Amino acid sequence: MSNIIRVFAFAVAIASVAAARAYGGDSLDDKATHEALTLEQAVALGIRGTPQLEAQTAAIEAAQSESIAAGRLPDPQLVLGIDNLPVTGDDAWSVERDFMTMRRIGVMQSFPNGRKRASERGKAAAAVSVAQSQAHQAKLEVAGATATAWVAAYAAELAHEKLLTLKPEVGLQAQAARTALASGRGSTLDALAAQSEISDLDDRLLQSQRDVQAARAELARWIGADAQRALAAEPQFEQLPAPREKLLASLHLHASLLIFDAQRELAQSEIDLARAEKRPDWSAELAYSKRGDAFSNMVSLEFRVGLPLFSGNRQDPLISAKRAQLRRLDSEREAELRMHSAEIASALAVWDTAHQRMQLYESERLPLARQRSQAALSGFRAGRTDLGALMASHIAEIEVQRSYVGLVKELGQAWVFLRYLELGREPS
């Protein structure tokens, strides 16, 4: 960006300290007591203390903890019982007199089939990947929102400062109109019109101060009290954050698409788990049985095998449902890819246009508007220009500066969108 912005900032530092105090802005002395806040510093602060990211961190920890138990054997079961207890006759309800009655204690262990356990581990790992992808996407969203708020605050303050630079000239214009009225060269209408322009500028200043406060409040949403620090110079918005070809060719690395890859992996693991249900599980039970003192004690070993004979009504419908979910994810990913591609192309178009227009403003429109205002003011003082032309020149300059600040904001927001897209360029 050219040196025009720095020239305006220097002019504000010299000519507008008192005006900044009058309209509620932070004084330059107050701002000097704090280190200037850069865009990257604001993003780092936003990432450090945002509750959304703390929630995502907790989600990752939960998924990782669940993955530890995934695919493990079920807990063994203690077996207690009485076998062959008589309920009629002389030995009814006796656990010792009948030779067939046994008091049994044992342990039973279930063994899910190996494919099911492997699928459970794969599903847990996929759930961790989903949580990590969501955390990464949230991280970039917070970074982009914080950077966008910083750009909005920077543009709002720039607009306010540019209006402040015109206030002394408008005051001189009103004074000249009053002097002309007192000397008989001007009219009451001209003097009132000049005073009205001062009032209009004051109104614009109040509005711009409101915009500054609103932008600072939005920035404080992401970084807290640090939002009140003075803002540093803008980054190199006139240079793309990455080569254009890389931005267009690396869509698959962008966070909004990476999350679909993780979700697809999770859906595939659920299909594998549903298929594994078609394989039988088995269990084993070892028991020790005690009979009456006159009879021998016994040991028994028992195996049980599941029989998934009715998969057409149980496992197969679940497999079909999981496959349908996978197709849904594929379709949603394709839709996201197209939308994301269009958003990047649109952001590049916005950046290109704003960049070219800013160059036009910096090289021609801003200097011409300034020269026109100065020439009109000199002509008015010499009696060659009427007050209407002078006022028109100042109004035109205000509008040109306002449009320029809008381009600064537009360029910065497009740059921010492109800056926080890809995994390789996320903030630390």
N, C-alpha and C positions, 0 to 999 in steps of 0.2 A: 504494500500500500504506500502511496506517495507520502511526501512530507507535509501535505496540506493539513492532515489531522493534527500533526505535531505543532504546526504553526498556530492553528486555532487554540490548541491547548495552552500554548505559551501566551497567547493573547489573553486568554481567560485568567491565567496566573497573574498577569500584570494589572489588568483593567477591571476584574470582576469579583474581587474578594468581598467587597462590601455588599455587592448585589447578591452574592451567594448567601451571605448571612441574612439579608432581608427576606429572602424567599425560602428560608428554612433548610438550605442545603448545608452539608458539613463544610466547615471552613478548611482551607488548605493546611492551616497549622494543625488542626485536629487530625486530618488525614495523614499528615506527615509523621504522626506519632505511631502509626501502624505500618507494618510492611505491606507493600502493594500485593494484592491477591491476584495471581495469574489464573488463567483458565484451568491449567493442569493441576494447580494446587487446590482449586475449588473442587475439581472432580475427585481428587484423592480424599479430601475431607468428606465429600458426599458418600463415597464408598466406605469410608471408615466407620461412620456412625449411623448408617441408615437401618431402621428396623426391618425393612424388607429383606435385606441381605442377612441379618441375624436370623430371621426366620428360615431362610434358605439353608443357612449353615446348620441349623437344628435339624432340618429335613434330611440333609446329607448324613449327619451323625445317626439319625434314626435308621435310615436305610442301611448304613454300614453295620450297625448293631444287629439288625435283623438278618443280615447276610451271614453273620457268624453262626446262627442256628440253622440256616438253610441246609437241607440235605443231610442233616444228622439223623441217626437212628432215634426212634421214639424212646422215651424213658421206659425202663423195664417196669413190670407190674408184679406186685406181690399177690400171690394166690393163697387164700385161706378157705377151707371147706370141710364138710363132713360127707362122706360117701356111704351109701347103703345103710342109712340109719333106719332101724325098724320102727314102725309106728303102730303096730298091733301085736297082740300076743303077749306072752310073759316077758319078752325082751323089749317091749315098746319103750322108745326114747332112751334106751341104754346105749352108750357108746363103747362098751367094753365086752358085753356078754356075747354078742353075735360075732362070729368069726369074719363076716363080710364087712362089718362097720369099720371105717377108717377115718381118722382125723388127718387131714391133708394140709400141708404147707408147701409152697413152691414159688417159683418165679417164672414169669412169661415175658418173652421178648418178641416184638414184631420186627419184621425185616421187609420194609418196602423195597420194591424191585430197584435195581441199580439205575435204570434209566430214569425213573421218577426222581430219585435223589439227585442225580446229575442235573435234571431239568429244574429242580427246585433251586439248586445252586446257581444255575444259569439265570433263572428268573430274578433271584436276589441281586446278582451282579448287574443285571439290566436295570433293576430298580435304582441301584446306586448311580448308574450312568444317567438315568432320567433326572434324578435329584441334582446331580452335578451340572447337567445341561441347563436345567431350570435356574440353578444358582448363577451360572455363567450368563444366561440371558438376562436375569434380573440385574446382575452387575453392570452389564452394558446399558440396560435401560436406565438405571440410576445415573450412570456416567453421562449418557446422552441428555437426560432431563436436567442434571446439574449444569452441564455445559450450555444447554439452551437457555437456562435461567441466567447464567453468567453473561451470555451474549445479549440477552434482553436488557439486563441491567446496564451493561456497557453502552448499548445503543441509546437507552433512555437518558443516561447521563451526558452522552455526547450531544444529543438533541438539546438538552437543557443548557449546556455550555455554549452551543452555537447561538441560541437565543440571547443568552447573556451578553455575547459580544456585540449584538446589535442595539442593546438598550442605550448605551451612551449616545450613539448616533441619532436614535429616535428622540432622545431628550434634547439634543442640540437642534434637531429639526423643529420641535415644539417651541424651543426658546427663540429660534429665528422667526417663527411665525408670529409669536407674541411681540417681538421687536418690530417686525414689519407692520403689525397692526398699530403699535404705539406711534410709529413714524408716519402713518398714513399711507404706506405702500401696500399693506395687506388688508384683508377683510376679516370681520369677525368669524365668518364661515370657515376661512382658512385656519384660523387659530383654534377653533373648536374641532376641526377635522384633525389637526395635528395632535391635540390633546386626546382625541378619540383613538388615534393610532397608538399612543402610549398606553391607554387603557386596554386596547386589544392585545398589545404585546405583554402587558402584565397578566392578562387572562391566559395567554398562551404559556407564560412562564409558570403560572400556578398549575395549569394542566400538565405541563412537562414535569413539574415537581411531583405531582400525583403519580405520574407514570414511573418516575424514579423510585418512589416509595413502594409502589405496587411490585415493581421488578425486584427490589431488594427483599420484599417480603417473600416472594416466590423463591428467591435464592436462599433465604433463611430456612425455608422448608427443608432444604436438602443439606445445608451446612451449618445451621444454627447461628450463633452470635458472630461467627466469622464473616457473615454476609454484610456486616457493617464496615468492613475494612475497605480502604480505597482499592480501586481496581487497577491492575497493571495494564500496559499496552496490550492491544489485541494480538493474538498469534498471527502467523502468516496466512491469513485467510485467502490471499490471492494465489496460494499454491495448494494444489490438491494434497490431501493427507497421504495418498498413495497413487501410483501411476494409474491412469484411467483404465488401461487394459487389465490390470490386476483387480481393480474394483469390479469389473464386469465379468472376469473369468473365475473368480473365487467365491461364487455364491454359495457353494456347498460348505464353505467354512464359516459362514455367517451363523450367529447364534440362533436366529429364528428358524433355521433349517437343521442345525445340529440337534435340536431338541426332537425333531421328527425322527431323526436317525436313531436316537436313544429309545424313543417310544416304539419304533418299529422293532428294535431288538427285544424290547420287553414283550411285545405282542407275539413275536416268533417263539420266545421262550414259553409263553403260555400255551401255544399250539403244541410244542414239544411235551409239555407237562400233561396236556389233555391226551395226547397219544400214548404217553407212558401209562395212563390209567387203564389201558387195554391189556397191559401185562399183569399177571397175577402177583400179589404180595403174599408173603408167608410169615408164619410165626412159629415159635417153639416154646414149649412149656415143660419144665422139669419140676417134679413134685416128690415130696417124701410123705408117705402115708403111714400113720401109726395105728396099730390095732390093739386089741386088749392084750394083757400080759401073757395070756396063754397062746397068743398067735404071733406069727412072724410079721415084722414091719415090711413095707414095700416101697419101691422107687418106681416112678413112671415117667416116661418121656413121650411127649405128644407134639405132633406137627400139624399145622393148619395151613391150607393153601386156598387163596381166594380164587373164585371162578368167574371171571368177567365174561359170562356167556351172552349177555344181552346188550352188547355194545351198540347195536342199532338204535336202542332207545335211551342209552345213557351216555356213553363216551362219544359216539359219532356226532350227535347234535352239538355237544360242547366244542368239538373240533371244528365243525362248520361255523359256529358262532365266532370262534377266535379267528378263523380265516376271514370272515366278513369284516371283523374289526381291523385286520391287517390291510385289507383292500381299502377300507375307509381311510386309514392313515396314509396309504400311498396316494389316494386322491387328494386328501387335504395337503399333503406335502407338495404335490404338483401345483395345486392352487396357490399355496404360499410361495412357491418358487416363482411362478408367473407374476404374482403381485409384488414380490420383493424385487424382481428384476425390473419391473415397471417403476417402482419407487426409486431405485438407484438411477435409472435412466432419467427420471424426472428431476431428481436432485442434481444430477450432473448438468441438465439443461438449465435449471435455476441458477446453479453456480456459474455456468458459462455466461448467461445473460447478465447476471448481476455484476460479474467481473468486468465484462465489456462496458456496461453502462457506467460503472464506477470510474473506469479509465476515462470515459467521455466526460463525466462530471468533473473529475480532477484536472483534466487538461483544458477543458473549454467552459463548461457550464458554470462551475463555481467561480473561476476567475472572471468570467464575463459578468456574472451577477454582481460580484463585488465591485468591479470597475464601473458598472452602470450606476450602482448606488452612490459611489464616490463622486462620479461625474455629475449626477443629479444634485447631490448636496452642494458641490462647488458651484454649479450653475444657479442653484436657488440663492446661495449667498451673494452671487454676483448679479442677481436679478434677471438672469437669462432663462431660468426654468421656473415654471409655476409649481405651487405646492402639490397639486394633484399628481404631476409627473414624479415628484420626489417621493411621495407616498407610494405610488405604484411601483417604483423601483425597489423600495424597501420590502414591500409585500412580496414582490417577485423573488427577491433574494431569500426571504424567509421560506418560501415554498420550495425553492431550489435546494436549500440546505435541509429542509425537512425530507425531501425526496432522497437526498443523498444519504441521510442517516437511515432511512428505510432500506436503502440498498446495502448499507453496512450490516444491518440486522439480517437481511435476507441472505447475503453472502455467508455470514457467520453461521446461521442456522443450517444452511445447506452443507457447509463444511463440517459442522458438528455431526450431522446425520451420517456423512460419509466416513468421518473419523472413527466412530464407535460402532462399526459393523462386524469386523472380522476378528477371529480368534487371535491372530498374530499381532493385532494392534490394540488389544484391550488394555485398560489402565492397570498399573501394578498395584 
